[in-house]
Amino acid sequence: MSFLNPIFLLALIAVGLPLLIHLLNLRRPQKVAFSTLAFFRELKNTTIRRIRIKKYLLLLLRLAAIACLAMVLARPFLPPGLSGGGSAQAPTLNAILLDNSISMSRIGTQGPLFEYGIEIINKIEESSKDEDRFMLQLTNGEGEYGSIMSHTNIQRSLESVEVKPAGNFIDKRLQELITSVRETPYQNKNIFIITDGQLSQLQGLQDQELNDIKLTVIDVGDVELQNTKVSEISTSTNMIGANIPFILNVELANIGDINAVNQFVSLEFEGETAGQYSVALEPNEEKIFTFEITPSQTGSAKGKIEIEGDEFQPDNEFYFTVQVPESRNILWINDGNQNPEFISYTGTMLRVVGENDAQFSYRQATVDFLETGDLSEFNAVLIDGVDNVPEYSFNLLQDYVQNGGGVIFFPSEDGDLSNYNSLFSQFNAGRFGGIQGEYASFRTVASADELLQDHPAFTGMFEQDDNEELRFTTPDIYYYLKLLKPNSGTGFDLMTMNNGDVLLYEKRFGEGSLTISAIGNDPGWSNFSVKPLFAPLYYRLLLYSASSDQGGFAAHKLGDAFSWRGNIDSEEAVIEIGEDVIKPTVDVVPSGIRLSYPAEEWQPGWITIKDETNSYIISSNLSPDESDFTSINEEQFENLMEEADPMWVAAGELGEQELQEEIMASGFGREIWSWFMLAGLLFLVTESLVSMWYKAETVS
């Protein structure tokens, strides 16, 4: 056992004061014989001994309580050899995880938080023995340091570290550090996390059992700072086209407790300013600003949102990319054995669309195509009047929708409902519960009188004044399959009949969607095909299903491994960032080619994916969590890392000498002053109980 403040051991001298007082009172009184008190000679000797025992017991308890108080002031601690299985004299490995996220660029009472963090590392190095060694790792950007370093080498490494606006990998880096430290032959092992205590980062740490590794978190301090960030961008439609204007919604959030005033947000698109707003936000307020932009051509169009006048600069630029498809390819699957009396109107509809819209093309195939065909070249799959969808295609269609494709399903009058329901179960999209009406009877059993006008597929489809009720010529339904919707997941009733049953239903799944129609596309089901609503509705439905779930946006969040799927030459595919050319990992997946890369060193900006003929631009931005400076406290972190039993040092609240003492305590072992505090209280309580209940004077 050692002591952090050994000077206070001098307080043990105070233990002698009660003993000295006791010794001074040992002078025996002079005996005088008194005849009338002769009968007291019969007093038992045992009673006198009890009184003496009580006095000595009380004396010892008081001496012990005073000694415990002196030990508390001296702050005793157990060296690693006693608290963790190592030897107090053996070399120690100090592994350091340094937070270099953008929040560390703030300026606190000790100066810039990041520079203060480096100063703390220097104190750790100064407090260590000559034979001790170090490891250094960073939370953001590429993990550059992982080897064991001497005192000199860690000083050199600290000269090149800096704050990086790159992805945060604190959970991954801590796990790597624990694994590396555990594999070293050192008996004494310490891990220090030096951070500003950003809750959004630390709350992602998984509880670790460190066994013989001591974990210390050194909080460099918190800074109250106003910060406005771009929390989200969105659009009301995912149907993006060349020379077609659309609205971009930019959501700004004031993170913190200080008003945001005299700020501006501007948007630049394709190299030109698209608009600017003044910004005034209350603490923790969010507000949406709308900009109208128009892509001038197909392909990738770059944009940037910039905040001016904000107190915190590193997150004031937000990049985005709009993907404008050159063509939307539709795969039309049917049985090829349709009822000759009632031919599906799908073919006519697709031909008209292809002739009038150069951005649409389609290919007709039978269900056999799903066994050997490649769906990656198609933006949407239209299953029309198929009696039985092959079960081998279920997983293929599921993966296709999961990765952003759209599937539209029209039933056959002779369809196998159990087969249909098995397909729908892959998407949790409900089931057909039965048949209503009679096919080709031309007797109306319902009419489709309600349409989800706010759905992106129908936005801008109707011209009407504000508050004007939507009116359209309702189709009569003769025969339909009753769709029972699921109880969970995201779905939309695109069209509803007057009896409450769903005519057209969309189920969101992954990044894509499955749209189910309760009727087929021939006259035996309804008179929908002769109504004015038919052609524009199915055109918009095709356009919606064939468009990206992200509304044309292609973005990568820094801190995640990069993954991209699309049509590109797997042999020639490369990733370009600035002047760097990267060869990614390439895999063949149902939706085409998937490119993967760790992306640890990437920073906000644009990423270009290309081969010899194709080029795609993707934006990369920091996670919104990087801009949230809410800090975690000691209790929250201890609950988070309960198995690791961490030590918390609030460096931002300590002076230089106090910080040095805390570092020494955390590096050399576990403080046990609380043990002596509890022991002292126990002695005092025992002393009180002895005084109250020990009746030595009673004669039995």
ROVEXDREN-430272 format. One record per residue: x, y, z of N, C-alpha, C in turn. Coordinates in steps of 0.05 Angstrom, whole numbers, plus 5000, padded with zeros to 4 digits. Layout:
<recs>
XYZXYZXYZ/...
</recs>
This chain:
<recs>
501749765000500050005000501850255000/501050454984502550704983500550934988/501651184989499951414995500351634975/498151764967498251984948499052234962/498152274987498952515003500252415029/502652305028503852195052504352395075/504452655068504852865089502752845111/500352755103498152745123498452515142/500452345138500952125157501952245183/502952495182503752625207501352655227/498952645215496552665232496352425251/497852215245497751985263498852055291/500352275292501352355319499052425337/496852515325494452585341493352345356/494052105346493051865360494151845388/496551965392497751955419496552135439/494952335431493752525450491852385470/489952235461488152095481489751915499/491851785488493451595504495051755525/496051995518497552155537495652245560/493252335552491352425572490752195591/490451955580489851725596492151665616/494651685606496951635624497151835646/496452085640496652295661494552245683/492452105677490352055697490751785712/493151665709493651415723494651445752/495051685762495951725790493851615809/494851425825492951295843492251465867/489851475877489051635901490151495926/490751655947491751555973489551405987/490151175997488251016012487951106041/485451146050484951226078482851036089/483550906111481650706123479350846137/476850746132474450876143472650646153/472250646178471050416191468150366182/466550576177463750546170463350436142/465550436125465350336098466550056096/466849926118468149666117466649466101/463949496100462349296086462849296055/464049516044464649526015466949346008/468349246028470449066021469448806008/466848776011465648535998465148565968/465648815958465248865929466948675913/465748555894467148355878469348485861/471548345859473748445843473048445813/471248285805470448265776469248525766/467748665784466448915776468549125769/470649135785472849325780474149265753/474549015748475848935722474049015698/471448995701469649075679469849365673/470049525694470349815689472949875674/475049735682477549785668477449695639/476149465634475949375606474349575589/472249685600470649875585472350125578/473850215598475550455593477650405571/478950175572480950115552479750065525/477349945524475949895498475150155485/474050335501473350595490475750745480/477950725495480450855487481450755460/481450485457482450365432480650445408/478050455412476150525390476650815381/477050995401477551275394480251305380/482351165389484951175376484651075347/483250855342482850745315481450935297/479351075307477851265291479651495282/481351595301483151815294485251725273/486251475276488151375257486851345229/484351265228483051235202482751505189/482151715204481851985193484552075181/486752015195489352085184489951935158/489151685157489551525132487851635109/485451725115483751835094485052085082/486152255099487552495089490052435073/491352215079493752135064493151995038/490551925033489651805008491251555000/490951335015492451095008491350964982/493050824969492150674945493850424942/492650224928493949974924495549984898/498049914897499549914872498449694854/499049714828498049514809498649224817/500949194830501648924838499648794857/498248964872496248864891493448884880/492849084863490149124853489648994827/491648924812491148804785492848564779/494348464797495848214791498648264781/499548514778502248564768504048624791/506348744785508348814804508649114805/508849234829509049524831511649624818/513749454818516349534807516649464778/514749304767515049224739514249454720/515349454695514649664676511649664670/510649904663507749934657507350014628/505249914616504549994589502150184591/502450434582500350634583499350674555/496950564549495650604523493750834524/493951024505492451274506490651294481/488051334485486151394463485451684465/486451834445486152134445483852214426/481952354437479652454421480652694404/480552654378481352874359479052944341/476552924352474253004336474053314336/472253424319472053714316471253854341/469853714359469053844384471453914402/473653774397476153834413477454094403/476454214382477654474373476454704389/474554654406473354874422475454964443/475055214453476955334471475655344499/476955214518475955204546477555384564/477255344590478655504610481655454609/482455224600485355154598486455204570/484955334552485755374525484355174507/485255144482484054954464484054674476/481754544475481454284488483354074478/483954084452485753884441488553924451/489454174452492154234462492354154492/490254194507490254114535490353814537/489053674518489253384518492153284514/493553424496496353354491498053414516/497453634529498853704554498453484575/496053374577495453164596497152914589/497352854563499052624555501952664564/502852914561505552974570505852924600/503752994615503852944644503952644650/502452494635502552204638505352094633/506552194612509252114605511252194627/510952434638512752534658512452374684/509952274690509452134714510351834713/511051744689511751464686514751414691/515351164697518151084701519551064674/522151074675523851064651523250814634/522750594648522350344634519450304624/517650484631514950464621514750524591/512650414579512250454550509450544544/508950634519506450764512505350664485/502750694482501350654456499550894453/499250994428497551224423495651164400/493151224404491051184383489251424382/488151484358486351714354483551614349/481551774356478751694352477851754323/478751974311477752054285479952024263/479051954239480851924218482251654218/484251624203485651364201487251314226/487151054235488650974259491650954252/493151154259495951154249497951044269/497151024294499050944315498050694329/499650484330498850244344501150094356/503550184351505950044362506650154389/508349994403509250074430511550274426/511350494441513250714438514650774464/517150874461518650974484517851254491/519051374512518451644520519051834497/521251804484522051984462520151964438/519351714431517651674408514851784411/513751764436511051874439511152174438/513352294447513552584445513652674415/515052514399515052574370512352534358/510852334366508252274354506252504361/506552614385504652824393505053084376/507453114364507953354348506253354322/505453114313504053104287501053054289/499953004314497052954316495553214314/493153204304491453434300488553364300/486853564304483953514301483253454272/481553254268480853174240477853174237/476853314216473953294210473453044193/474052814205473652564192471852384209/471352144200469551974214470551894242/468651864261469351794288469151484291/471251364302471351074306472051004334/471051154354471951124381471450844392/469150724386468550454396470450254384/470950274358472750094344475550124354/476450374358479250424367479650324395/477650364413477950264440478149954440/476549824424476649534422479349444412/480449574391483049514381485249554402/484949774417486949834438486849624460/484549544468484249334489485549074479/484948994454486048754443489148764442/490148994433493049014430494449014458/493249164477494449174504494348894517/492148754513491848494526493948294516/494848324491496748144479499648204486/500148424499502948504506503748354531/506448314536507348164559507548324585/506748584584507048754608505148664630/506148674655504448594678502548824685/503549074684501849304691500949434665/498249464662497049564637494949774644/495250014632493350234636492250324609/489750394608488550524584487450784593/488251004580487251274585485551364561/483151454566481551584545481551884551/482652044534482752334538480752454519/478652574530476352664513475052904526/473253034511471553244522468953134532/468652874533466252744545463852774528/464052784501461852824483459952584485/457552624494455652404499455152244474/454852374451454152244426456252044417/458752084427460851894420461151674441/461251754466461851564487459551374492/457051454487454851274492454751034474/456351044452456450824434458450604443/459950654464461950464473460550214485/461549984478460449744489461849684516/460349564534461449494560463649284556/465949344567468249164563469249054590/469948804590471148684614474248704609/475448884624478348934619480148754636/479048614655480548434672482848584686/485348534678487648654692488448924680/486849044662487449294649485849514663/487149724673485749934687484950154667/482450234668481450444650481050704665/482150914654481851184665480851374643/478651514649477651714630478351994641/479852154625480552424633478952614616/477152754629475352944616476753224615/477353314591478853574589477053814594/474453774597472653994603470454034582/468454174590466154234573466154534567/465254604543465154894535462354954525/461055154537458455234528458755404503/457755304481458255434455455855404437/455055624425452855624406453755484380/452055304369452855174344450355114328/450355194303448155134285449154934265/447554724260448454514242446154444222/446954324200444954214181444353934192/441953894201441253634212440053444191/438953554170437753374150437053534124/437253404101436153514076434253304065/432153404053430153224042428653364019/427053214005425353323984422653183984/420653313975417953193976417552993954/419452973935419152773913421852633909/421652383901424152243894424352223863/422552353849422552333820424052573808/426652543806428452753797428952723767/428852943752429452933724430853183714/432153163691433553393680431553603672/432253863680430654093674427854093687/427653933708425153923724425754043751/424654273758425154393784423854233807/425154233830424054103853424954253878/423554213900424154353925426054183943/428054313952429954193971429454313999/428954144018428454224046430954194062/431954414074434354414091433554464119/433954274137433254304165435754394181/435554624194437754724211436854684240/438854634257438354594286440354754302/439454894322441155034340441754854364/444154744364444954554385446154714408/444854714431445954854454443955044467/444955194486443155364502443555664497/444655734474445156014467443656074441/442456314440440956384416442756414391/441756334368443156374343441956614329/443556824326442657074314444657164294/443757334275445457454254446957244239/445557024232446756814216445356794189/446656664170445556624143446056344134/444156234119444555984106444156014076/446055924061445855954031446255684018/445255653994445455403979446655453952/448755303946450055313920449455053905/448555073880447954833864449054863836/450554663828451854663801453454923797/454755013819456555243817455255513819/452655523822451155783824449555793850/449256033861447756073885444756043879/443455873895440655813891438855963910/440056093930438456243950439856283976/438756463992439956514018437756614037/437956524063436056614084437656714108/436456904122437556974148436456774169/438056724189437456514209437356634237/435256574251435056634280433656404293/435056264311434056024324434256044354/432155964368432255944397433955704404/434855684429436355444438434755184432/436154994420434954734414432654744394/432454964380430254994360431254884333/429354774318429854674290427954824271/428954874247427355014227428154924199/426054914182426554814154426555054135/428555064118428755274097428555134070/426955244052426455114027427855264004/429055103986430355213963429355063938/428955213916428255083891430655053873/431254813865433554763847432654603823/434154633801433454503776436054373764/436254113764438553983750438554053721/440754123710440954213682441453973663/442253743674442853523657442753263673/442853033659442852783673445652733685/445652543703448252483717448252593745/450652643755450952743783451253043783/449653173800449753463803450453523832/452553693836453653753862452354003874/451953993901450954223915452354253942/452154493954453354533980451654733996/451254674021449854854039451854974058/451755244062453755374079452355554099/453255534124452255704146454355914152/453556164153455356384159454556524185/456556624200455956764225455756584249/456156324245456056134267458556144284/458356104310460656124328462555894324/461555654316463155424312463355364282/465755374271466055364242466355084229/467554894243468254644228465954484216/463454534224461254384212459354564197/460354784187458554984173458254934144/459454724133459054654104457954374103/455854344087454554084083454254034053/455353804045455353744016453153544009/452053573985450053383975450353343945/449353123936449453053908446652953899/445753063877443152973865443852793841/442652553841443052373819440652393800/441152473776439052503755439452273735/437652073735438051843718437751913688/439451783672439151823643436751673633/436151453644433751293636432851123659/430151083660429050903680428050653666/429350433672428850183658426850013673/424749923660422549763672422649483661/422549283679422349003671419448923675/418148853652415248773652415148473650/414248343672414048053672411147963671/410447793652407847673651408047383643/405747243643405746953637405946903607/404947093591404847053563402446883555/400746813574398346653568395846793578/395647053571393447203581390847133567/388647193581385947143571385647293544/385147163522384947303497382647503495/380647463513378347643512378947903527/380747893546381348133562384348163563/385448303545388348353544389048573564/391348533578392148733598392848993584/392249213597392849483586395749563593/397249393607399949473615401749523591/401549343571403249383547402749643533/400149713530399449963517400550203533/400150183560401050393577404150433575/405650213575408550233573409450343546/408150263525408850363499408450663497/406150753508405551043507407651193523/408351093547410351223564412951233550/413851013537416351013523416551203500/414351233486414251413463414251703471/413151763494412852043502414952133523/416451953534418452023554421051873548/423052023539425551903531427051783555/426251853579427651753602426351483612/424451373597423251123603423850913582/424550673590424750453571423850203586/422949993571421949753584422749513568/422749283582423349023570421248823580/420148673561418148473568419448203571/418648053591419747783596417747613611/418147353611416547163626417847123653/416446973671417446923698420046773697/420646623675423146473673425546653675/425246913668427447103669428547133697/426747093717427647133745429546913754/429746693739431546473747434446533738/434846663716437546703706438147003700/436047173700436547453692437847613714/438847843706440148033724438348273727/437448313752435548533758437048803762/439648803763441149043770440849263749/440149183724439949383703437249513702/435349423719432649533719432149703744/430649923741429950093763427350003776/425649853762423149753773422349493759/421049323774420049073763416949073765/415649023742412749033741411748743736/410648613757409548343755406548363749/405848283725403148333714401748083706/399548003721397847783712399247513713/401147473731402547213733400947033752/400246793743398646613760400246513784/402846463780404446353802407246463800/408146603820410846723821412746503831/414746423816416546213825417846273853/417746073870418846113897421846173897/423246063876426146123875426746413871/424746563862425246853857424647023882/423546903903422747063926425047213938/427247073944429547203956430847403937/430747343911431847533892430347793892/427647773892426048013892426348163919/426548013941426948143967429548303968/431748183958434348323958434148563940/432748533918432548753898431148993911/428948953925427449163938429149273962/430349093977431949174000434049383992/435149343968437349513959436449753942/433849813942432950053930431150023905/430649783897428949733874425949763880/424349793860421449803863420049583849/418149453862416549233850413649313851/412249293828409349343826408049073819/405949003834404748743830401748773823/401048663799398248643791397448353790/395348263803394647983804393347883778/393247613776391847483754389147383764/387147373747384547273755384646973763/386646833753387046553759389346513778/390146723792392546703809392246533833/394446413842394546253866394946433890/392846473906392946663929395046583949/395346323954397346233974400146293964/400546273938403146343926403646643929/401646803923401947093926402547163955/401147043973401547104002404347024011/405346804000408146724008410146933998/409647053975411447263965411147513983/408747593989408347834006409547804034/409547554044410747514071413647574072/415047564049417847634048418247934054/416148094050416348384054414548474078/413348284092411448354114409348544102/408248474079406448654065403548564067/402848384086400148304089399548064071/396948024065396147794049393347834036/392847684015390147694004388347504020/386147604031384447444048382047334034/381647374009379347263995378647423970/376447353957375647463932372947613936/372747843923370248003924369248043896/366647983891365548023865365947793846/365347833821365647623801367047733776/369147593768370847683746369147703720/369447933706368047983680365047983682/363948033707361048053710360048323703/361748523704361048803699358948903719/358748773742357048863763358748993784/358149243790359849403808359449303837/361749243850361649173879362849393896/364349573883365549793898366549993878/367350223888368650433871370950553886/373050623871375450743883375051043885/374451143909373751423911375651593928/377851473938379751623954382551563946/384151783944386851763934388651913954/390951803961392851923979394352143964/393152383964394252603947396952693956/397652673982400152773992402452583987/401952353976404052163971405852263948/408552223950410352333930409652243901/408452013898407751923871405652103858/404052253874401852413864402252703868/404552783880405053073885405153223858/403653433855403553593831401953473808/400653253814399053113793396453263787/395353393808392753533805393153833808/391653983793391554273796388954343810/389354473834386954543849387754783867/385754933875386255153893386555053921/387655233938387955163966385255093979/385154883995382754794009380654693991/381154673965379254553946379254253948/376954133950376753843952377553713926/379153493928379953353904377653193893/377253233867375053083853376152943828/375352703824376152553800373952353793/373852263769371952063760372651793772/371051693789371751443804371351203786/373251013786372850763771371050563786/369550413772367850203783369349943784/369149803807370649553811368549323809/369149123792367448893789368448653805/371048643808372248393819375048473831/375548403856378148473868378848273889/381348273896382448103918382648273943/381448183964381348333989384148324003/385448544005388148564017387848624047/389048444063389248484092391948594099/392148844108394648974112396048864137/398748894138400248804162399849004185/400448904209400149064233402649224239/404849184225407349314231408749404205/410749574208412149674185410849924173/412250034153411250284140409850214115/407250294113405650254089403750474084/402850504059401050724051398750614034/396350704040393950644024393850854001/394950783978395050973956392251033945/390550823942387850853934386050673951/383750783959381950633976379150633964/377650413968374950393957372850493977/370450543968368450653984367450474007/368250214005367550034027369850004047/371950164044374250154063376449964055/376049794035378149614026380249774010/382649664009384849793996385049703967/385249893949385549823920388549823912/390050013923392850033916394450093941/396449913948397849933973400849923969/402250103983405250103981406350024008/408249834007409749744031412649814028/413649984046416450054046418149824057/420349754044422049534053424849604046/426549624066429349704061429449974048/430849994026431150244011429150263988/427550053984425650053962422850013971/421049933952418249903959416949683942/414849563953413149373939410349503938/409249533914406549643910404749423901/402549383915400649163910398049273901/397049183878394349253868392349033874/389949103883387948903888386448813863/387048953841385748883815387948853794/387248713773389048683750388548913730/390048903709390049123689388549053664/386248913667384648853643381748913650/379948933630377149023634375548833651/376448583656374848393672374748473701/376648643710376748723738375248983744/375449173725374249443730374149593704/372949833705373050013682375150233686/377050183703379150383709380550473684/381150293666382750353642381550563624/378850613626377550813609377151073624/378051093649377751333664380151523660/379751783661381951973657384251943677/383651833700385751813721387751593715/386951393699388551153695391351203685/391651333663394251373650396151543668/395351773677397251933694397951793720/395951653732396551513757398751303754/398351133734400350913730402951013719/402951233705405451353697407051453721/405651593739406951693763407751463781/406151253782406851033798409350893788/409650863762412050743750414450923756/414051183752416251373757417251363786/415251353804415951333833417451083840/416350853831417650593837420350563825/420850703803423450673789425450883799/424651043819426451253829427651173855/429951283862431351223886429751293911/429951123931428651183957429751433970/432251513963433451743975432852003960/430951993942430152233928432352333910/433952163899436152243882438652323896/438652323923441052393938442852153941/445352193938447351983942449352083962/449451963986451052084008452351864024/454651924035456151744053456551894079/455951754101456451874128459151784138/460851984144463451924154463251784181/464851584185464751424209463651144203/462351114180461450854170463350754148/463550494146465050384123463550454097/464950524076463650604051462650354036/460150374027458950164011457150283989/457550193964455950303942455150073923/452750083914451749883895450850013869/451449893847450550003821451749843798/451249953774452349833750454949963742/457049813745459749913738461549673732/463549723717465549513709467149443734/466849193743468149113768471249113765/472249073741475149063737476349343737/474849543726475849813723474950003744/473249923762472050103782474150213801/474250473805475950603824474450823838/475550913861474451143876476451363876/475651603868477351833868476452033889/478452123906477952333925480252523923/479652763912481852953907483752833886/486252813894488252693876488752403882/487452293902487852013909485951833893/487051613883485551413868485751153884/483351043891483150813909481850583894/483050343897481850103886480249963908/477549973907475949863929475649553927/474449443948473749153947471149133930/471048943912468848913893467448643898/464748653900463148403903460848413884/460048183875457648163858455248103875/453148273874450748243890448348243872/445948163882443648153864442948423851/443648643863443048903852445249013834/447348853829449448953811452148903824/453849113825456449093836456549263862/457749143883458049293908461049363912/461549613917464249703923464449763953/466549683966466949713995469749824000/469849994021472450114029472150214058/474250184075473950274103473350564106/474450734089473951024088474551164115/476651074129477251194155478551474152/479951514130481451764127479851984112/477451914103475952104087474852334104/474652574090473552814103471252914086/469753114096467453214081468153314054/466453254034466953334007465553153988/466753103964465452933944467252703937/465952483931467252233924466352163895/468252083878467552013851468051713847/466051573837466251293830466251273800/468151133788468251133759469550883748/468850833723470350633707471050773681/471450633659472250763634469950913622/467450843627465250973614463251113633/463251033658461251133677462551303699/461051493710462151653731459751733749/460151693776458051763795459451933817/458152143826459152313847457452283872/458652243895457252203920458352393940/456652503957457552693978458352544003/460152654019460852544045460752764065/459552704088459252904110459652774137/460352944156460552854183457852754194/457852574212455452494226454352734241/451652784241450553004256451252994286/451852754296452552724324455152874331/456852914311459353054316458853344325/456653454317456053734324454553764350/453853544363452353554388454353534411/454753754426456753764446455753694474/453353584476452353494502454353304514/455053344540457153184552455952974571/457452754573456752544591457952604619/456652514640457852554667459052294677/460352314700461752084711459951854717/457651904728455751694735454751544710/454051704689453151584664455251394652/457751494652459851334640460351084657/460351104683460750874700458550664696/456150754692453950564686454350434659/455350594640455850494613458050284612/460150334628462450154628462750024655/460549924665460449814693462449594697/462649414677464449184680467349264680/467949494668470749584666471649724691/469649814708470249964733472150194727/471350384711473250604703473650804725/475850954723476351184740475951434723/474651624734473951874720475452104732/476852254715478352494724477352734709/476152924724475053164712477353374710/479053344690481453514688480753804684/478453864671477754144667477154294692/476654154714475954284739478354284759/480654174751482954144769485154334762/486754404783489154554779491354374769/493654484762495854334752496854124771/497154194797498154014817496153794823/493553874824491453674829491253474806/491553574781491453394758493753194759/496153294766498453124768498052904788/496852974811496252774832494252564822/492152664807490152474797491352284777/493152384760494352214740496152004754/497652084774499251894789497551684802/495351774814493651584827492451384807/491551484785490351314765492351124752/494851214750496851044737498050834755/498250894782499650714800497850524814/495350574815493650374828490950484836/489550324853486850394862486850524889/485550764890485350894916483450744935/484250724961482650574980482050745005/482151015002481551185025478651145035/476851065017474051025025473850795045/475750595042475650375061476150475090/478150655093478750765119476550955129/475251095111473051255119470851095131/470150865118468050695129468950565155/471550495157472550375182472450575205/473150825199473051035220470251075230/468251085211465451115220464550875236/465450635228464750395243465850405272/468350495275469450525301467950715319/467150945307465651145322462951045331/461550895312458950785319459250575341/461350415339461850205360462450335387/464050555387464650695411462150805425/460250905409457751005420456050775432/455950555418454450325428455650215454/458350205455459650105480459050285503/459050555498458550745520455650715530/453850655512451050645519450250375532/451250165522450249905530452049735548/454649815550456449655566456349765595/454749635613454349715641456149555659/458649645660460649495676460149525705/458749745714458449805742456349625755/454749495740452549335751453649085765/452749045790453648815806451648585803/452648365794450948135791451047955815/
</recs>
